[in-house]
């Protein structure tokens, strides 16, 4: 019979197994298991030998360039030593140009899209997902399957680069670990009891031998084979699988088993993540607790953030949630500062690189940057880590004098604010109400009476009313309201607004003439409505509300902003409205950046790689001794080269220019995903970053407002099929 502790451990193991299965993506949508060429990104190469590609990229560290269908057959070759069957050393010629079945324009477009997609992955997640896949396993799900799937076998992490926008792209090995398809290995192990061979070390890897070993392992499966000549450039991600493997209890040391971790128990719902909850609540004065603990706050924090910091200092586990802009990153910075001040170490992880960068910049700003060792996935090479450690070792602690007067002023300000908080929460007279509660009752009345002259509320003796008197007066007001409800609102009475105090027979003629004119106008409205409806091809209005809709429909069509060639009924207008609006507003921002900087910057500046320049300036600009730093002087020299008139390029101007250029790069990269949609919706109006953004935005706003009005029945539904310019010109 299992003991309670054994049952708990079994329950935790089952919960962990369920969580791990959610991470394991063994479906056919995973390109690591079912590779398919993408429509706009990645490349497949013709006539390339996997062993040669590996030797050039990894063995020699050389670059590969790309050849389109129109390119000539001039050969670029690399002479490599090799051994023949007789073990005599020979020299082998390996071509360093990869052939594609694309035109020059198609090749350039795919390389550009691939470059920006890979760069976006690095910037947002810090993970490289661009690989050259050598060798493909063709496999079937079962013996009855007819469709074979392709899975890459050897994956070489690479990056695309070019000196400028006019140069061609080149591909090189980025120095990260070369690996096999771990997702494929797990799939064939679980589903087919096949163990794929482990890949040797880089210097011992023979591509042909490894692919042959894989072919031998799968030879017993019907319809399975290894394509040894396949070489493709594509996007592959292992992040979820690596999490799946790290959460395997069998991989943890016996002295620290995974299932014995209290935090894991809490996260899986077996324990209590929050313990007994926070020791503080909204009624507490936070400053009373700060006087006892004095946390290390290096950036501003409100009361809720301060309570979170106090709980962190007390050793509580917690989840902090909130929409953007509510101060989560500031809270993290303060928590890290508190840990550093207490001599502790902190591991800060995030799925998004942007979150890491925000916290790192804030720590740099307050002088705690040297205490951080950045281990982003694209910064984990040995040289970068050594340089970071070297730079940190050279930092000396700042000498900050104690500002006793400032601390005294802070205590005085805190005391006065606390006294104010207490005062606005004290009862007023005998009423039991506080200034806060009274303001809460007054504010809704002010908004309701904004268009009226409010009555005087200066009631003598009101501060002496007791709670009983207040209840009696509220009851009297409720009675008055109920009687008005039975009699009706005066402004809604049949004769409300009439200034006649009496009615004479002579008034009847005047009223009759007015009624006749009204009937004549109604007749004209009916005729005009029928004519407009016939013109628009929609049903004629019968009621006044329908006439208003018909009139609005005609006006909407006349007000269209020249929609020639635009299908306003395409579903993408609604499905991707947010993406379209964001892209158009980004385009306007890109235009503003160019207007501000084109006259001051050289043309090549817009295509320069300024990440290193921006980082050097940002990290050295706050140092008083920066004029002694070769890094600072080099950054200034490189920054001046961006300007037409380098004499006017100050350090501040260089920083602002690099920010503008980096922002323009991000904006252009954001166009890649939405460009096909914009091209299909706007037709000839879409000209990438040279588009007339104001015109496109006016067209988009018209389509959106018209569709919204149709949904609200403020326009006739037929307007969605009458909105193209050719129909209007024809009419």
C-alpha positions as CSV (number, residue, x, y, z in Angstrom):
1,X,0.0,0.0,0.0
2,X,1.4,3.4,-1.0
3,X,2.2,5.9,1.7
4,X,0.9,9.5,1.4
5,X,4.3,10.7,0.4
6,X,4.5,8.1,-2.4
7,X,1.0,9.0,-3.6
8,X,2.0,12.7,-3.7
9,X,5.2,11.8,-5.7
10,X,3.1,9.8,-8.1
11,X,0.7,12.6,-8.6
12,X,3.5,15.1,-9.2
13,X,5.1,12.7,-11.7
14,X,1.8,12.4,-13.6
15,X,1.2,16.2,-13.6
16,X,4.8,16.8,-14.8
17,X,4.3,14.1,-17.6
18,X,1.1,15.9,-18.7
19,X,2.9,19.2,-18.9
20,X,5.9,17.8,-20.8
21,X,3.6,16.2,-23.4
22,X,2.1,19.7,-24.1
23,X,5.7,20.9,-24.9
24,X,6.5,17.9,-27.2
25,X,5.5,18.9,-30.7
26,X,5.5,15.7,-32.7
27,X,2.8,16.8,-35.1
28,X,3.2,17.2,-38.9
29,X,3.1,21.0,-38.6
30,X,6.6,20.9,-37.1
31,X,9.1,21.6,-39.9
32,X,11.6,19.4,-38.1
33,X,9.3,16.4,-38.8
34,X,7.6,17.5,-42.0
35,X,9.8,20.0,-43.9
36,X,8.1,21.9,-46.7
37,X,9.5,24.8,-48.6
38,X,8.0,28.1,-47.6
39,X,6.5,30.4,-50.1
40,X,8.6,33.5,-49.4
41,X,11.5,32.4,-47.1
42,X,14.3,29.8,-47.2
43,X,16.0,28.2,-50.2
44,X,16.6,24.8,-51.7
45,X,19.8,24.3,-53.6
46,X,20.4,22.3,-56.8
47,X,23.5,20.1,-57.3
48,X,25.0,20.8,-53.9
49,X,26.8,18.1,-52.0
50,X,26.2,18.0,-48.3
51,X,29.7,17.0,-47.4
52,X,31.2,19.9,-49.5
53,X,28.7,22.4,-47.9
54,X,29.7,21.3,-44.4
55,X,33.4,21.4,-45.3
56,X,33.2,25.0,-46.6
57,X,31.0,26.4,-43.8
58,X,32.4,24.6,-40.8
59,X,35.7,23.2,-41.9
60,X,37.2,26.4,-43.4
61,X,34.8,29.0,-42.1
62,X,34.3,30.4,-45.6
63,X,31.2,32.0,-47.0
64,X,28.7,30.8,-49.6
65,X,27.2,33.0,-52.2
66,X,24.1,32.3,-54.3
67,X,23.5,31.9,-58.0
68,X,20.2,32.7,-59.8
69,X,19.1,31.3,-63.2
70,X,20.3,34.4,-65.0
71,X,23.8,34.4,-63.4
72,X,26.7,33.2,-65.5
73,X,28.5,29.9,-64.9
74,X,31.7,31.5,-63.7
75,X,33.0,29.2,-60.9
76,X,34.2,30.3,-57.5
77,X,36.1,27.3,-56.0
78,X,38.0,26.5,-52.9
79,X,40.9,24.0,-53.0
80,X,40.7,21.6,-50.1
81,X,43.0,18.8,-49.1
82,X,41.5,15.3,-49.1
83,X,42.5,11.7,-49.1
84,X,41.8,9.2,-51.9
85,X,41.0,5.5,-51.4
86,X,44.7,4.7,-51.6
87,X,45.4,7.2,-48.7
88,X,47.4,9.5,-50.9
89,X,46.9,13.2,-50.3
90,X,45.1,15.0,-53.1
91,X,43.6,18.5,-53.6
92,X,39.9,18.7,-54.1
93,X,38.1,21.7,-55.7
94,X,34.9,22.7,-53.9
95,X,32.6,25.3,-55.4
96,X,31.5,28.1,-53.0
97,X,28.4,29.2,-54.9
98,X,25.1,27.5,-54.4
99,X,22.7,27.2,-57.3
100,X,19.0,27.9,-57.1
101,X,16.1,27.5,-59.5
102,X,15.0,31.2,-59.0
103,X,15.3,34.3,-61.1
104,X,17.6,37.1,-59.8
105,X,14.6,39.1,-58.6
106,X,13.0,36.1,-56.9
107,X,16.3,35.1,-55.2
108,X,16.9,38.6,-53.9
109,X,13.3,38.8,-52.5
110,X,13.6,35.4,-50.7
111,X,17.0,36.2,-49.3
112,X,15.8,39.6,-48.0
113,X,12.7,38.0,-46.4
114,X,14.9,35.3,-44.9
115,X,17.4,37.8,-43.6
116,X,14.8,40.0,-41.8
117,X,12.9,36.9,-40.4
118,X,16.2,35.6,-38.9
119,X,17.1,39.0,-37.5
120,X,13.6,39.4,-36.0
121,X,14.0,36.1,-34.2
122,X,17.3,37.2,-32.8
123,X,16.0,40.6,-31.7
124,X,12.8,39.4,-30.2
125,X,13.7,36.0,-28.7
126,X,17.5,36.0,-28.7
127,X,17.4,32.6,-30.6
128,X,18.8,31.8,-34.0
129,X,16.3,29.7,-36.0
130,X,18.1,29.8,-39.4
131,X,19.9,26.6,-40.3
132,X,21.3,24.8,-43.3
133,X,19.8,21.3,-43.3
134,X,22.0,18.6,-44.8
135,X,20.3,15.3,-45.7
136,X,16.6,14.5,-45.5
137,X,14.9,11.4,-44.0
138,X,11.9,10.4,-46.1
139,X,9.6,8.6,-43.7
140,X,6.0,7.3,-43.6
141,X,3.6,7.4,-40.6
142,X,2.7,3.8,-41.1
143,X,2.9,1.0,-43.6
144,X,-0.4,2.0,-45.2
145,X,0.6,5.6,-45.8
146,X,1.3,6.8,-49.3
147,X,2.6,10.3,-48.6
148,X,6.2,10.5,-47.5
149,X,7.4,13.3,-45.2
150,X,10.8,14.9,-45.1
151,X,12.8,15.6,-42.0
152,X,16.3,17.2,-41.9
153,X,19.1,15.3,-40.4
154,X,22.2,17.6,-39.9
155,X,21.5,21.2,-38.9
156,X,24.2,23.9,-39.2
157,X,23.3,27.3,-37.6
158,X,24.1,30.0,-40.2
159,X,23.6,33.7,-40.7
160,X,23.1,35.9,-43.8
161,X,25.1,39.1,-44.2
162,X,26.0,41.7,-46.8
163,X,28.2,44.8,-46.7
164,X,25.5,47.1,-48.0
165,X,22.1,47.1,-49.6
166,X,23.8,47.1,-53.0
167,X,25.9,44.0,-52.3
168,X,24.8,40.4,-52.6
169,X,24.0,38.3,-49.6
170,X,26.5,35.7,-48.3
171,X,25.9,32.9,-45.9
172,X,28.3,31.8,-43.2
173,X,28.4,29.4,-40.2
174,X,27.7,31.5,-37.0
175,X,29.8,29.4,-34.6
176,X,26.9,27.9,-32.6
177,X,26.6,24.2,-31.9
178,X,25.9,21.9,-34.8
179,X,23.3,19.3,-34.1
180,X,20.9,16.6,-35.3
181,X,17.2,16.7,-35.5
182,X,16.3,16.0,-31.8
183,X,12.5,16.1,-32.5
184,X,12.9,13.5,-35.2
185,X,15.1,11.3,-32.9
186,X,12.3,11.5,-30.2
187,X,9.6,10.7,-32.7
188,X,11.3,7.6,-34.2
189,X,12.2,6.4,-30.7
190,X,8.7,6.7,-29.3
191,X,6.7,5.6,-32.4
192,X,9.1,3.2,-34.2
193,X,11.6,2.0,-31.5
194,X,14.5,3.3,-33.7
195,X,17.5,5.1,-32.2
196,X,19.2,7.5,-34.6
197,X,23.0,7.6,-34.2
198,X,24.5,10.5,-32.1
199,X,26.4,13.1,-34.1
200,X,30.2,13.1,-33.5
201,X,32.2,16.2,-32.5
202,X,32.7,18.9,-35.2
203,X,36.2,17.9,-36.0
204,X,35.3,14.2,-36.2
205,X,32.1,14.5,-38.2
206,X,32.0,12.9,-41.6
207,X,28.7,13.9,-43.2
208,X,28.6,11.0,-45.7
209,X,29.3,8.4,-42.9
210,X,26.7,9.9,-40.6
211,X,24.0,9.9,-43.3
212,X,24.9,6.3,-44.2
213,X,24.6,5.3,-40.5
214,X,21.1,6.9,-40.4
215,X,20.1,5.1,-43.6
216,X,21.3,1.8,-42.1
217,X,19.2,2.3,-38.9
218,X,15.9,3.0,-40.9
219,X,16.5,0.4,-43.6
220,X,14.0,-2.0,-41.9
221,X,11.1,0.5,-42.4
222,X,9.1,0.2,-45.6
223,X,9.3,3.2,-47.8
224,X,11.9,5.0,-45.6
225,X,15.1,6.4,-47.2
226,X,17.8,9.1,-46.8
227,X,18.2,11.8,-49.4
228,X,21.9,12.4,-49.1
229,X,22.0,15.1,-51.8
230,X,19.4,17.4,-50.1
231,X,20.7,20.8,-48.9
232,X,18.2,23.5,-47.9
233,X,18.2,26.8,-46.0
234,X,15.2,27.0,-43.6
235,X,13.9,28.0,-40.2
236,X,13.8,25.4,-37.4
237,X,13.2,25.8,-33.7
238,X,14.1,23.5,-30.9
239,X,13.2,25.6,-27.9
240,X,10.1,23.6,-26.7
241,X,11.8,20.3,-27.2
242,X,14.8,21.4,-25.2
243,X,12.4,22.4,-22.4
244,X,10.8,18.9,-22.7
245,X,14.2,17.3,-22.3
246,X,15.3,19.5,-19.4
247,X,12.1,18.5,-17.5
248,X,12.9,14.8,-17.7
249,X,13.3,13.6,-14.1
250,X,15.8,10.9,-15.2
251,X,18.3,13.6,-16.3
252,X,18.6,15.3,-12.9
253,X,21.2,14.3,-10.3
254,X,20.2,11.9,-7.6
255,X,21.2,14.3,-4.8
256,X,18.8,17.0,-6.3
257,X,15.9,15.1,-7.9
258,X,13.5,17.2,-10.0
259,X,10.4,15.8,-8.3
260,X,11.7,16.9,-4.9
261,X,11.7,20.6,-5.9
262,X,9.1,22.6,-3.8
263,X,8.8,25.2,-6.5
264,X,7.9,22.6,-9.1
265,X,5.3,21.2,-6.7
266,X,3.7,24.6,-6.4
267,X,3.8,25.4,-10.1
268,X,2.0,22.1,-10.9
269,X,-0.7,22.8,-8.3
270,X,0.5,20.1,-5.8
271,X,1.6,22.8,-3.3
272,X,0.7,26.4,-2.6
273,X,2.6,28.8,-4.7
274,X,1.8,31.8,-2.6
275,X,2.2,30.2,0.8
276,X,0.1,32.1,3.2
277,X,-0.2,35.1,0.9
278,X,1.2,38.5,1.3
279,X,1.8,39.8,4.8
280,X,0.5,43.2,3.7
281,X,-2.8,44.6,2.5
282,X,-4.2,47.8,1.0
283,X,-5.1,49.2,4.5
284,X,-1.4,49.1,5.6
285,X,0.8,52.2,5.4
286,X,3.7,50.9,3.4
287,X,6.1,53.5,4.8
288,X,5.7,52.0,8.3
289,X,7.1,48.7,6.9
290,X,9.8,50.4,4.9
291,X,11.2,52.0,8.0
292,X,11.9,48.4,9.3
293,X,13.3,46.8,6.2
294,X,14.7,49.6,4.0
295,X,14.6,47.8,0.6
296,X,17.1,48.8,-2.1
297,X,14.8,50.8,-4.5
298,X,16.8,52.1,-7.4
299,X,13.9,53.2,-9.5
300,X,10.5,54.7,-8.6
301,X,7.9,52.3,-7.2
302,X,4.3,52.9,-6.1
303,X,2.7,51.2,-3.1
304,X,1.6,48.0,-4.9
305,X,5.1,47.6,-6.4
306,X,6.7,48.2,-3.0
307,X,4.5,45.6,-1.4
308,X,5.7,43.1,-4.0
309,X,9.3,44.0,-3.2
310,X,8.7,43.5,0.5
311,X,7.2,40.1,-0.2
312,X,10.2,39.2,-2.4
313,X,12.6,40.2,0.4
314,X,10.6,38.0,2.8
315,X,11.2,35.0,0.5
316,X,7.7,34.6,-1.0
317,X,7.1,33.0,-4.4
318,X,4.6,35.0,-6.4
319,X,3.2,35.8,-9.8
320,X,3.0,39.5,-10.7
321,X,0.5,40.3,-13.5
322,X,-0.5,43.5,-15.2
323,X,-1.1,45.1,-18.6
324,X,1.8,46.9,-20.4
325,X,2.9,50.1,-18.7
326,X,2.0,49.1,-15.1
327,X,5.6,48.9,-13.9
328,X,6.5,45.2,-14.0
329,X,10.0,45.8,-15.4
330,X,10.6,48.5,-12.7
331,X,9.6,46.0,-10.0
332,X,12.0,43.4,-11.5
333,X,14.8,46.0,-11.5
334,X,14.2,46.9,-7.9
335,X,14.0,43.2,-6.9
336,X,17.4,42.5,-8.6
337,X,18.9,45.6,-6.9
338,X,17.6,44.3,-3.5
339,X,19.1,40.9,-4.2
340,X,22.5,42.4,-5.2
341,X,22.5,44.6,-2.1
342,X,22.0,41.5,0.0
343,X,24.9,39.7,-1.7
344,X,22.7,37.3,-3.6
345,X,22.8,36.0,-7.2
346,X,19.9,36.4,-9.6
347,X,19.0,34.5,-12.7
348,X,16.6,36.5,-14.8
349,X,15.1,34.7,-17.8
350,X,12.5,35.6,-20.4
351,X,11.1,34.2,-23.6
352,X,11.4,37.6,-25.3
353,X,14.7,39.3,-25.7
354,X,12.9,42.7,-25.6
355,X,12.1,42.0,-21.9
356,X,15.7,41.2,-21.1
357,X,16.9,44.4,-22.9
358,X,14.5,46.6,-21.1
359,X,15.6,45.4,-17.7
360,X,19.3,45.5,-18.7
361,X,19.0,49.1,-19.9
362,X,17.3,50.1,-16.7
363,X,20.1,48.5,-14.7
364,X,22.7,50.2,-16.8
365,X,21.0,53.5,-16.2
366,X,21.2,53.2,-12.4
367,X,24.8,52.0,-12.6
368,X,24.2,48.2,-11.9
369,X,24.9,47.1,-15.5
370,X,28.4,45.8,-14.6
371,X,26.9,43.3,-12.2
372,X,25.0,41.6,-15.0
373,X,26.4,38.9,-17.2
374,X,24.3,38.8,-20.4
375,X,23.8,35.2,-21.7
376,X,21.4,35.9,-24.6
377,X,21.5,33.0,-27.1
378,X,23.3,35.2,-29.7
379,X,25.8,36.4,-27.2
380,X,27.0,33.1,-25.6
381,X,30.2,32.6,-27.6
382,X,33.3,32.3,-25.6
383,X,35.0,35.5,-26.8
384,X,31.9,37.7,-25.9
385,X,31.7,36.2,-22.4
386,X,35.4,36.7,-21.7
387,X,35.2,40.3,-22.9
388,X,32.2,40.9,-20.6
389,X,34.0,39.5,-17.6
390,X,37.1,41.6,-18.4
391,X,35.0,44.8,-18.6
392,X,33.3,44.0,-15.3
393,X,36.6,43.3,-13.5
394,X,37.8,46.8,-14.5
395,X,34.8,48.6,-12.9
396,X,35.4,50.3,-9.6
397,X,32.7,50.9,-7.1
398,X,31.3,54.5,-7.2
399,X,31.9,56.8,-4.3
400,X,28.6,58.3,-3.3
401,X,28.6,60.8,-0.4
402,X,25.8,60.6,2.1
403,X,23.3,63.4,1.5
404,X,21.9,63.9,5.0
405,X,19.9,66.9,4.1
406,X,18.2,65.1,1.2
407,X,17.4,62.2,3.4
408,X,15.9,64.5,6.0
409,X,13.8,66.2,3.3
410,X,12.6,62.8,2.1
411,X,11.5,61.9,5.6
412,X,9.6,65.2,6.0
413,X,7.9,64.8,2.6
414,X,6.9,61.2,3.5
415,X,5.5,62.3,6.8
416,X,3.4,65.1,5.2
417,X,2.0,62.7,2.6
418,X,1.1,60.1,5.2
419,X,-0.7,62.8,7.2
420,X,-2.6,63.8,4.1
421,X,-3.6,60.1,3.5
422,X,-4.8,59.8,7.1
423,X,-6.8,63.0,6.9
424,X,-8.7,62.2,3.8
425,X,-9.8,58.9,5.4
426,X,-11.0,60.3,8.7
427,X,-14.9,60.6,9.2
428,X,-16.5,64.0,8.5
429,X,-18.5,65.2,11.5
430,X,-21.0,62.6,12.7
431,X,-21.9,61.3,9.2
432,X,-19.6,58.4,9.1
433,X,-18.5,59.6,5.6
434,X,-14.8,60.4,4.8
435,X,-13.5,63.0,2.2
436,X,-12.6,60.1,0.0
437,X,-16.2,58.6,0.0
438,X,-17.7,62.0,-0.4
439,X,-15.6,62.7,-3.5
440,X,-16.7,59.3,-4.8
441,X,-20.3,60.3,-4.5
442,X,-19.7,63.8,-6.0
443,X,-17.7,62.9,-9.1
444,X,-20.6,60.9,-10.8
445,X,-22.9,63.9,-10.2
446,X,-20.5,66.3,-11.7
447,X,-20.3,64.3,-14.9
448,X,-24.1,64.1,-15.1
449,X,-24.6,67.8,-14.4
450,X,-21.8,69.0,-16.7
451,X,-24.2,70.6,-19.1
452,X,-26.4,72.2,-16.4
453,X,-25.9,74.8,-13.8
454,X,-25.4,72.8,-10.7
455,X,-27.4,73.8,-7.6
456,X,-25.7,75.3,-4.6
457,X,-24.6,72.6,-2.2
458,X,-23.7,75.0,0.6
459,X,-26.1,73.5,3.1
460,X,-25.8,74.9,6.6
461,X,-25.2,72.3,9.3
462,X,-24.7,69.4,6.9
463,X,-21.5,68.4,8.6
464,X,-23.4,67.8,11.8
465,X,-25.9,65.3,10.2
466,X,-25.8,61.9,11.7
467,X,-26.0,58.6,9.8
468,X,-29.7,58.4,10.7
469,X,-30.5,61.9,9.3
470,X,-28.6,61.0,6.1
471,X,-30.7,57.9,5.6
472,X,-33.9,59.8,6.1
473,X,-32.9,62.5,3.6
474,X,-31.9,59.8,1.1
475,X,-35.3,58.2,1.5
476,X,-37.1,61.5,0.8
477,X,-35.1,61.9,-2.4
478,X,-36.0,58.3,-3.4
479,X,-39.7,59.1,-2.9
480,X,-39.4,62.2,-5.1
481,X,-37.8,60.2,-7.8
482,X,-40.4,57.5,-7.8
483,X,-43.2,60.1,-8.2
484,X,-41.5,61.7,-11.1
485,X,-41.2,58.2,-12.6
486,X,-45.0,57.7,-12.4
487,X,-45.8,61.1,-13.8
488,X,-43.2,61.0,-16.5
489,X,-40.2,63.1,-17.2
490,X,-41.4,66.7,-17.9
491,X,-39.2,67.1,-20.9
492,X,-40.9,64.1,-22.6
493,X,-44.5,65.5,-22.2
494,X,-46.5,65.8,-25.4
495,X,-46.6,69.6,-25.2
496,X,-43.1,70.1,-23.7
497,X,-41.4,73.1,-25.2
498,X,-44.6,74.8,-26.4
499,X,-44.8,78.4,-25.3
500,X,-48.5,78.7,-25.9
501,X,-50.3,79.6,-22.8
502,X,-53.8,79.5,-24.5
503,X,-55.2,78.3,-27.8
504,X,-57.4,80.4,-30.1
505,X,-59.4,79.4,-33.2
506,X,-57.1,81.6,-35.3
507,X,-54.2,79.4,-34.4
508,X,-55.8,76.5,-36.2
509,X,-55.1,78.1,-39.7
510,X,-51.5,78.7,-38.9
511,X,-51.0,75.1,-37.7
512,X,-52.9,73.8,-40.8
513,X,-50.6,75.6,-43.2
514,X,-47.5,74.3,-41.3
515,X,-48.9,70.8,-41.6
516,X,-49.4,71.2,-45.3
517,X,-45.9,72.4,-45.8
518,X,-44.7,69.4,-43.8
519,X,-46.8,67.0,-45.9
520,X,-45.4,68.5,-49.1
521,X,-41.8,68.1,-47.8
522,X,-42.5,64.5,-46.8
523,X,-43.8,63.9,-50.4
524,X,-40.6,65.4,-51.9
525,X,-38.5,63.3,-49.5
526,X,-40.3,60.1,-50.6
527,X,-39.7,60.9,-54.3
528,X,-36.1,61.8,-53.7
529,X,-35.6,58.6,-51.7
530,X,-37.1,56.4,-54.4
531,X,-34.9,58.1,-57.1
532,X,-31.8,57.7,-55.0
533,X,-32.6,54.1,-54.2
534,X,-33.2,53.3,-57.8
535,X,-29.9,54.9,-58.7
536,X,-28.1,52.9,-56.0
537,X,-30.0,49.7,-56.8
538,X,-31.3,49.2,-53.2
539,X,-34.9,49.0,-51.8
540,X,-36.8,52.3,-51.6
541,X,-37.2,53.7,-48.0
542,X,-40.6,53.5,-46.4
543,X,-39.9,54.9,-42.9
544,X,-38.0,58.0,-42.0
545,X,-35.2,55.9,-40.5
546,X,-34.8,54.0,-43.8
547,X,-34.6,57.4,-45.7
548,X,-31.8,58.5,-43.3
549,X,-29.9,55.2,-44.0
550,X,-30.4,55.6,-47.8
551,X,-29.1,59.2,-47.7
552,X,-26.1,58.2,-45.6
553,X,-25.4,55.4,-48.1
554,X,-25.3,57.7,-51.0
555,X,-23.1,60.2,-49.2
556,X,-20.7,57.5,-48.1
557,X,-20.3,56.3,-51.8
558,X,-19.7,59.9,-53.0
559,X,-17.1,60.5,-50.2
560,X,-14.9,57.4,-51.2
561,X,-11.2,58.3,-51.5
562,X,-10.6,57.1,-55.1
563,X,-10.7,53.3,-54.7
564,X,-9.9,52.4,-58.3
565,X,-8.5,48.8,-58.3
566,X,-9.3,48.2,-54.7
567,X,-11.7,45.4,-53.6
568,X,-13.3,46.8,-50.5
569,X,-15.3,43.7,-49.9
570,X,-12.2,41.5,-49.4
571,X,-12.3,39.7,-46.0
572,X,-8.7,40.7,-45.2
573,X,-9.9,44.2,-44.4
574,X,-11.6,42.9,-41.3
575,X,-9.4,39.9,-40.6
576,X,-6.1,41.9,-40.5
577,X,-7.4,45.3,-39.7
578,X,-5.0,45.7,-36.8
579,X,-2.0,44.6,-38.8
580,X,-2.9,46.9,-41.7
581,X,-3.4,50.0,-39.5
582,X,-0.2,49.3,-37.6
583,X,1.7,48.9,-40.9
584,X,0.3,52.2,-42.4
585,X,1.1,54.1,-39.2
586,X,4.6,52.6,-39.2
587,X,4.9,53.8,-42.8
588,X,4.0,57.3,-41.8
589,X,6.5,57.1,-39.0
590,X,9.2,55.9,-41.5
591,X,8.4,58.9,-43.7
592,X,8.8,61.3,-40.7
593,X,12.2,59.7,-39.9
594,X,13.4,60.2,-43.5
595,X,12.1,63.8,-43.6
596,X,14.0,64.6,-40.4
597,X,17.3,63.0,-41.3
598,X,17.7,62.5,-45.1
599,X,19.3,66.0,-45.6
600,X,21.8,65.3,-42.7
601,X,22.7,61.6,-43.3
602,X,24.5,60.0,-46.2
603,X,22.5,57.4,-48.2
604,X,24.6,54.4,-47.0
605,X,23.7,55.3,-43.3
606,X,20.2,53.9,-43.8
607,X,21.6,50.4,-44.5
608,X,24.5,50.4,-42.0
609,X,24.6,47.9,-39.1
610,X,24.6,50.2,-36.1
611,X,24.0,47.8,-33.2
612,X,27.6,47.9,-32.0
613,X,27.9,51.7,-32.5
614,X,24.7,52.3,-30.5
615,X,25.8,50.0,-27.7
616,X,29.3,51.6,-27.5
617,X,27.8,55.1,-27.3
618,X,25.2,54.1,-24.8
619,X,27.6,52.4,-22.5
620,X,30.4,55.0,-22.6
621,X,28.4,58.3,-22.9
622,X,27.7,58.4,-19.1
623,X,31.3,58.0,-18.1
624,X,33.1,61.2,-17.2
625,X,36.4,59.8,-18.5
626,X,34.9,58.8,-21.9
627,X,37.3,61.2,-23.8
628,X,40.1,58.9,-22.7
629,X,38.3,55.8,-24.0
630,X,39.4,54.5,-27.4
631,X,36.0,52.8,-27.6
632,X,34.2,56.2,-27.2
633,X,36.5,57.9,-29.8
634,X,36.0,55.0,-32.3
635,X,32.3,55.2,-31.8
636,X,32.3,59.0,-32.4
637,X,34.4,58.6,-35.5
638,X,32.1,55.9,-36.9
639,X,29.1,58.0,-36.1
640,X,30.4,61.1,-37.9
641,X,30.8,59.0,-41.0
642,X,27.0,58.7,-41.1
643,X,26.6,62.5,-41.6
644,X,27.0,64.6,-44.8
645,X,28.6,67.3,-42.6
646,X,30.6,65.5,-40.0
647,X,31.6,68.7,-38.3
648,X,28.1,69.2,-37.0
649,X,27.7,65.7,-35.8
650,X,27.8,65.9,-32.0
651,X,27.6,62.8,-29.7
652,X,23.9,63.6,-29.0
653,X,23.2,63.9,-32.7
654,X,24.9,60.6,-33.4
655,X,22.9,58.9,-30.7
656,X,19.6,60.4,-32.1
657,X,20.6,59.4,-35.7
658,X,21.4,55.8,-34.7
659,X,18.1,55.6,-32.9
660,X,16.3,56.8,-36.0
661,X,18.2,54.4,-38.3
662,X,17.6,51.4,-36.0
663,X,13.9,52.4,-35.8
664,X,13.7,52.6,-39.6
665,X,15.3,49.1,-39.9
666,X,12.7,47.7,-37.5
667,X,9.8,49.4,-39.4
668,X,11.0,48.0,-42.7
669,X,11.4,44.5,-41.2
670,X,7.8,44.8,-39.9
671,X,6.6,45.3,-43.5
672,X,7.7,41.8,-44.6
673,X,4.9,39.8,-42.9
674,X,2.1,42.2,-44.0
675,X,3.4,43.3,-47.4
676,X,1.6,40.5,-49.4
677,X,-1.7,41.5,-47.8
678,X,-1.2,45.2,-48.5
679,X,-0.2,44.4,-52.1
680,X,-3.4,42.3,-52.7
681,X,-5.7,44.9,-51.0
682,X,-4.3,48.2,-52.4
683,X,-3.0,47.0,-55.8
684,X,-1.0,49.5,-57.6
685,X,-1.3,52.0,-54.7
686,X,1.1,49.8,-52.6
687,X,4.7,50.7,-53.4
688,X,6.4,49.3,-50.3
689,X,8.2,52.0,-48.2
690,X,7.7,54.5,-51.1
691,X,3.9,54.4,-50.8
692,X,1.7,57.4,-50.2
693,X,0.9,56.6,-46.6
694,X,-1.7,59.3,-46.1
695,X,-3.6,58.2,-49.1
696,X,-3.5,54.5,-48.1
697,X,-4.6,55.4,-44.6
698,X,-7.6,57.4,-45.9
699,X,-8.6,54.5,-48.1
700,X,-8.3,52.1,-45.2
701,X,-10.2,54.3,-42.9
702,X,-13.0,54.7,-45.4
703,X,-13.3,50.9,-45.9
704,X,-13.3,50.4,-42.1
705,X,-15.8,53.1,-41.3
706,X,-18.1,52.0,-44.1
707,X,-18.0,48.4,-43.1
708,X,-18.6,49.4,-39.4
709,X,-21.6,51.5,-40.4
710,X,-23.0,48.7,-42.5
711,X,-22.7,46.3,-39.5
712,X,-24.5,48.9,-37.3
713,X,-27.2,49.3,-40.1
714,X,-26.3,53.0,-40.4
715,X,-25.6,52.3,-44.1
716,X,-27.4,50.0,-46.5
717,X,-25.8,46.6,-46.8
718,X,-25.5,47.0,-50.5
719,X,-22.8,49.6,-50.1
720,X,-20.2,46.9,-49.8
721,X,-20.7,45.9,-53.4
722,X,-21.0,49.4,-54.7
723,X,-17.8,50.9,-53.4
724,X,-15.4,50.5,-56.2
725,X,-14.6,53.6,-58.3
726,X,-15.5,52.1,-61.6
727,X,-19.1,51.6,-60.6
728,X,-19.3,55.2,-59.3
729,X,-17.8,56.6,-62.6
730,X,-20.1,54.5,-64.6
731,X,-23.1,55.9,-62.7
